[in-house]
Amino acid sequence: MPREPSARPPVTERRLHPVTPFRRAWAPLAVLVGWAAHDPNQAQQQLTRLTTTTLLVALAVLLPAAAAYGFLTWWFTHFAVTDSELRIRTGLLFRRTAHIRLERIQAIDVTQPLLARVAGVAKLRLDVVGAAKKDELAFLGEEEARALRAELLARAAGFAPETAHEVGEAPARELVRVPARELAIALALTGATWGTLAAALVVPPLLWLATHSVVTVLASGLPLLGAAGASSVGRFVAEYDWRVADSPDGLRIDHGLLDRAHETVPPGRVQTVRIVRPLLWRRRGWVRVELDVAGSSNSVLLPVAPRAAAEAVVARVLPGVTVPPDEALSRPPRRAGRCVPVWWRGHGIAVTDAVFAARHGLLRRHLALVPHAKVQSVRLSQGPWQRLWRLADVHVDTGADKTVTARLRDAQEAAELLRGQAERSRTGRRDARPDRWMAQETAQETALRSP
């Protein structure tokens, strides 16, 4: 007699951490703050009409209502992990159920804002292919968040459900750690920091002399000061103690002074790597490494690092890729100076067996590396002035909806580059490595277990 299939164990739904209601209770208060900021005159008039008794009654109603809202939204939020998906049910009045297929998950980040670190909880954020925004579970206990992340990655890699929770977090080996002193010096040598600070110090006094209006000075000075702080102090706080570690599930990035973030660069999802060299960093041999990852907001791989260390990390993100040196990049022909005076010298390209590399910028140089397998389309454009001087631009489009352009190339060279890149992209996609989590390790284990 045929054996009856064994019944699957029931799916167990779980709730978020009990501290979550305190976070969600702020929603009604945030609505009031938003209304006051939208119409400050009306808000001020309403406040002047309030008596002490009315204010106490309003607080007596508002605070319990906010607490009840936070509790009920937490009570009606559940999540569960099945054999093939993560389910998240939310909604107090309008119910919403998200079915996140595990094989579509491309990144899982663990973030801890300052108050969450104090409370010992963490937020789990999921990058899913094709999703417009990240789904998140906020908040979970810190250990529970890490364990759930490891289980989801193991299941996405193909481990059996009954063993996925036993796999645990994959071991990591630290590659680079950015010292705080080096980060502070790098920010001080960045032109954007001094530019916004100078504007914040110069523009408000000039406006005062011209208008003698305090409102005008504050309306212009405060945003400039905020921009200066974001480009210096804000970046230092966000990029403090930056660490990059190598693991089977991708490169792990940990950073943050107040809000701690634990991100992962998924293997095979990196579309473009950009190596940035500001003018004042070149004497020290420092670079900044940025990424374009399909469907992910992770954009910085290294805020500052020696070029040799950065190239070693790039080799882990793009296996088999060597960053071409400056002397290997071919400049546009001299007649390109008729189209772009002086700045044409900052452009250059190099095409290797693995990547299409294009550089632009004279003071702040950007070198973009696009693996041939990630090229979605190749285009050639030529304006009337470029046609006069027999020049053309070659545009390479990637899967992250970004474009890398080789500008001011000789027209015949550009046509050959267009044809050659189309062929390299086709063969590159055929030989590309799998994009799945821990795909190579899982394949090796399967091969060893097979007879």
C-alpha positions, 0 to 999 in steps of 0.5 A: 500500500502506498504510504500516506504523506506525513502531515506538515507541522502547523505554522506557528505565528509569532508577535513582535517584542512587547516594547513595540507598542511604545513605539507605535503609540507615538503615531497619533501624537505625530499626526498632531505635530504634523498638523501644527507644522503644516499650519503653525498660525492656526495651531498657535491660535488654537493653543491660545484658546486652550484653558488649563482644564481643557488641556488636562482633559485633552491629555487625559483623552489623548494619552490613553488613546495613543496607548490603546492604539499602540497596544492594538496595532501590536496585538494584531501584528503577527508573522510566521515562517513557512516552508516557502515564505515569510508571512506578515499580518498587520492592520487594526481596521484594514488588514494587510497580509504580506507573503514574501517568498524566501527565494525573492529575498536579496538582503536582510538588514538588522538595524538598532536605533539608539533607544532600541539598543538601550531596550535590547531590541532590533529592527529587521528590514528585508530587501525583496526583488520587485518590491517598491519598499522594504518590509520590516519587523520592528521590533524583535529581541536582539537575539531573536532578530539575528536568529530569524535572519539566519533562519531566513537566509538558510531557507532562502539558500535551500536548506531544509526547513527542519534544519534551517533554524539549526544552521545559525549565522554564517561565520564572518572574517573581518576584512576592513575596519575604518578608524575614527581618526581616519574617517574624521580627517577624510570628512575634513578633507571633503570639499562638500563639507567646507562648501556647505559650512562656508555658505551657512556662515556667509549667506545669513549675514548677507541676507540680514544686510539686504532685508533686515528680516529675522524670518528670512535669515532663519529660513535660509540659515537653518537649512544651510546649517543642517546641510553642513551638519549632515555632510560632516557630523551626520556622516561621521555619526552614521559611518563611525566604526565602519566594518566590512566582513566576508561571509558565505552569505555576502559582505557584512557591513556594520556601522553607526555611533548612535544608530547601529546598522548591520547590513549585507551586500547580497552576492551577485546583486551588485550591478556597479561599483564606483571608486571615488577619489576626491582631490584632497584624498589622493596624496594619502591614497584614500578612496571611497567605494559606492555600490549600485545594488538591484532593488536595494538601498545599500549604496556605500561599501567603504566610506574611506580606505587605502586604495589597496584595501578597497581593491581587495574588498572590490575583488570580493564583491566582484570575483575575478575583477581587477580594478584597472590602474589609471594608466590603463584608461584610455583618454578621449582624443584631443579634439574632445576639448572642442566639446568639453574644454579642460574637463575632457581630460578627466574622462577615460575607459577600459574594457577587460574580460570581466568589466566595462570601466568608465571614469569621469571627473577631474577634481573628484574622480569617479571610476565606475565598474560594470560587470559584463553580465550586469549590462542590460542594454548598450546605447550610442548617442551623438549630438550635432556638435559631436558629429562635427568633431566625429565624437560619440557617447556610449551608454551602458544601462544596468539592472539597478536603473543606472547608467554608466557613460563613456563620454567623448569617444572617437565615433568609430571607436564608439561604434566598435565598442557598442558592438563588442559590449553587446557580445560581451554582455551576452556571454557574461550573462551565460557564464554568470554565477548564481545570485542566491544566498550561499548558493555555492556552499549549498551546491558543494554540500549537495555534491558531497552528499550525493552518491 
